[in-house]
Amino acid sequence: MKIVNNILFAVMLSAGNCFAIYGRESDDKDNYPHPYSRSECHVPGHYGHGGRTLRDCCPQYIISNGQVYFDGREVKDASASGFKSLPDGYALDSWNVYYCGNRIDGAASQSFRVLGYGYAVDSWRVYYSGEVMKDASSASFEILHDWYAKDRWNVYFDGKKIEDASPTDFEVLGAGYAKDRWNTYYFGHKINE
């Protein structure tokens, strides 16, 4: 724990290679912490690259007194009966799919599957961190490794299309590196040779 500018920070380890940073404002009079309203979860920065937020890896869904809650707030319109928490911050009930406590418009709960690394699919769409990935094909979408994924026509890293990458021979090498027949990539960016 550390106090910086009158804010007490505690870092707590959690599953999914992430850590939560919880802050509490310090009261000048008595130096006891008062609740600070936010918590965030960060992936430790792609092997040294700037950290990126992955809101879904630490907070949990809770059902209490017939209501569903996520990260201290009620999940609007969620049905507690049949509610199921899924990996990567996703959840569903009989009618809707949720990401970090927010309903994903148009997501089909009956066919929804979480694939990992923040990716998920239903019968018609592909999702990354709760957002629809335009032009991605749910029928052929697959996770490769280390936030890389592909479908029949494109390759993706961190939910974004990698321009000109070839899905037919794309291979993840590890530690952020990947290659296809023509190029080498580092965290989804083509390495200039």
Sequence and secondary structure as in RCSB ss.txt:
>XXXX:A:sequence
MKIVNNILFAVMLSAGNCFAIYGRESDDKDNYPHPYSRSECHVPGHYGHGGRTLRDCCPQYIISNGQVYFDGREV
KDASASGFKSLPDGYALDSWNVYYCGNRIDGAASQSFRVLGYGYAVDSWRVYYSGEVMKDASSASFEILHDWYAK
DRWNVYFDGKKIEDASPTDFEVLGAGYAKDRWNTYYFGHKINE
>XXXX:A:secstr
 EEETTEEEEEEEETTTEEEEEEEEE TTT  EEEEEEEEEEE HHHHS  EE TTSS  EEEETTEEEETTEE 
TT  STT EE GGGEEE SS EEETTEE TT  TTT EEEETTEEE SS EEETTEE TT  TTT EEEETTEEE
 SS EEETTEE TT  TTS EEEETTEEE SS EEETTEE   
